[in-house]
Structures are given as structure tokens and as C-alpha cells.
Amino acid sequence: MYNDVELLQLKTPVVRILDKDNDIYVKRDDLIPFSFGGNKVRIALAFIEDMKRQGKDCIVGYGNTRSNLSRALANLCYSYKIPCCIISPTDEDGTRTDTYNSKIALSCEAIFHYCQKTDVRKTVENVLNDLRKEGFNPYYIFGDSTGKGNEHVSMAAYVKVYEEIKNQYDYIFLATGTGMTQGGAFGR
């Protein structure tokens, strides 16, 4: 098992893909050896690092039942014995489906707080207030109940990756589906 310092300093391999006209390389964050890898492990680590820096003692995450970030966050919190709550809204059609990600998060003792999409802000505020009443100093990964305040944290995870690779290649192409990764790597 890696500790947080080792994971934060982990450099994933860059693999050459054969192409007859170009040298193409792929940064393999899917090979991060924790919680099935992926960019969300880096982002979850950045949130935990920021939580510790701020002197907080539990994490409140956000994501639906398919969330890779919720899975990685719950897994890291379980490993470091940090209480973890996940605010989990229903899908657009009002349904909720259990997935392997939600099952892994639950097996890591994350406490899910389910709500409708229209009630996310109220649910975040209620969970944070309840945790404070229990004596915790909670850290909500997105800052305040409106989702503002910690935007820099998730982006910082990929600023580090960008700094690692920027001088090694002529061009960088990012294949991703999340704004956190894009903002950190190319939002400068």
C-alpha cells in the first residue's frame, strides 16, 4: 500500500504508440496503482492534501452513484481513517442506480446522503451543520454549499502533471471528459 506522499509523487508511465508518421505518447494515469487508477485518484489526493492543510478532519464529497471521484475519495479516506460523506443526487430522470463505484464507496464506509438535484445545496448545508454538531471540522471538496471556493484544488493536481511533461514533448493532446483535469492541465 502506498502512503499519501508516495501517491502524490507518483509518476505514471508515458507509453509510445506506434504510428507510421508521428511519435505519439500516452500518459497512463489509468495505471495509478490505487482504487483502479485514473485522474480522479490524483484529484482526490489533492482534496485530502488541502483538507489536511486547512486543519479539517473529515471530507464531504459530491457525486452520483457512478462517480469515479467519489469512489477514489472514499477509498483514500478509508485508507487514512478519515470520515467520508458523499452527497449523491439522483439522475436527471429522478432515479438512482447502484453501481460498482457506489458499492466500493459504501464498502469503504462512506456515508451517502441521497437527495434530488434541486436539493443539493440544502443537503450540503445540512450535512456540514450536522457534522459540526458532532464535533467534526468538515471539508467540502467544492468549497461552500454553492460549489465555490476550492476550484483551484482539483486543477492543481493536473498542474503538477503538466509541469512534469511540458518540456518533454512538442505537443500535448488531452483526451478527457472532465473540466477539473482540463482546467488544471491547460487552464493557464
N, C-alpha and C positions, 0 to 999 in steps of 0.2 A: 504494500500500500504506500502510495506517495503521501508526503505531508504537503501542506499548502505552499510552502516555499519551493519545494521541488516542482509542484504542478505549475506554479506561477512562472517558473523559469524554464519550463519545458519547451523545447524547440521541436516541432513536428517536422518530419522529413519533407523534402521537396523532391518530387519524383519526375523524371523526364518521360514525356510521352513522345513516342516516335511519330514524326511527321516528315514527309519527304521534302518539304520546302522550308520548314521552320523548326526551331528548337522550342518546344512547348514544355513547361514545367507546371506541376500542380502541387500546391501546399496542402498536405494531407492532415488537416485538423480532425478528420474523422478517425485518425489513429491515436488521438489522445487516449491514453490507457486508463480512463476513468469514466464511469457512467455512460458507456457506449460512445464516448468521444464527441467531437463536434464543437462548433464555435460556442455553443451555449455553456460548455464547461468553462471556457475562458471567461465568459461574461459572468457566470455565477461566481467564479472565484474573485472577480473584480468587485462584485457586490459584497461578498464576505470580507474582503480586504477593507473596503470602505466602511462597512459596519463596525469592524474592529477599530479602525482609525477614529471613528466617531464615539467609541466607548459604548456602543449599543450591545445588547445581549440576546436578541432574538430577531429572526427575519420574517417579514411578511412579503410573500411573493404574489405574483398575479399571473394567471394563465388558464386557458380552458383545459379540458382533460387530455388534449393532445400535446400540450406544451412541453417541448424539449427543455426549455429553461426551467420550468417547474420541476421536472424530473432531475435535472442536474443540480439544482439548488437544494432540493430535498435530500438528495444523495450526499452532497457535501455537508449539509447541516447535520445529517445523521452521523457522518464520519467524525465530525468535530464536536458532536454533542451540543449543537446549537438548536434551540427550539425553532420550529419552522411551521408557519401557517401559509396557506395558499388561498387567495381569493380567486374563485373559479366561476366565471359567468357561464350561463347556458349558451348554446349555439344560437345563431341568428333565428332559427325556427323555434326556439324555446326549449329544445331538447338537450339532453346531456347523455353522452355515451362514455362508458368506462373504456379506457384504452390501456395498452401496456405501460405508457408513460404515467397515467394516473395510478395504476396498480403499483408500479415501482415507487412512486412518491408516497403512497399510503403505506407500503411496506417499510419505508424509511421513517415512519412515524410522523409524517407531515400531517397537519390537521387542515382539512379542506373546509372552507366556508363558501358554500354554494349560494349563488344569487342570480337574479336576472341581470341582463346587460344594463338595464336602466337603473339598477340599484348598486352599481359598483362603488361609486363614491361614498354612499351612505354605509355600505358594508365595510369598506376600508376604514372609515372613521370609527365605526362600532368596534371592529376587531382591534384597532390600535388603542382605543379607550379601554376596552376590556383587558388587554394585555397590561396596560399601565396600572389598572386597578389590582391586577395580580402581582404587581411588583416588578414587571419587566420594563426594560427600556427598548422598545421595538424600533426596528429599522425597516421602513417600507421601501422596497427596491426602486420604486419610481418617485420617491420624494414625498410629496404631500398627497392628499386624497384626490387631487385633480391630475396627478401624474406628472407634476412639475418639481424639479429640484435635484434629481440625480441623473439627468440625461448624459452628463459627462462621464459617468462611471462606466456604463456599458461601452461607450465609444472608446474609452481609454484602453480597454482590453485589446482592441484591434489597432490602436495607435502603436502599441508595442510590437505587434506583428508586422505592421507596415515598416517600422524602423528597422526591424530585423532583415527584411528582404529588399528594401528600396534600392540599395546600391548594388544588388546582385544581378538585376535584370533590366533590359531596355524598356519593357512594357509590363504593366500589371493589369490583368483582367480579373474581375471579381465575379464569380458565379455564386449568387446568394439570393435568399428570399427575405432577408430581414434588414430593416433600417439601422439597427444597432451596429451590425457588422459594417455596413456601408459607411455609416457616419464616422465610425472610428478609423477605418482604413483610408477613407477618401474624402472625409468631410472637412478637410483643412483648407 
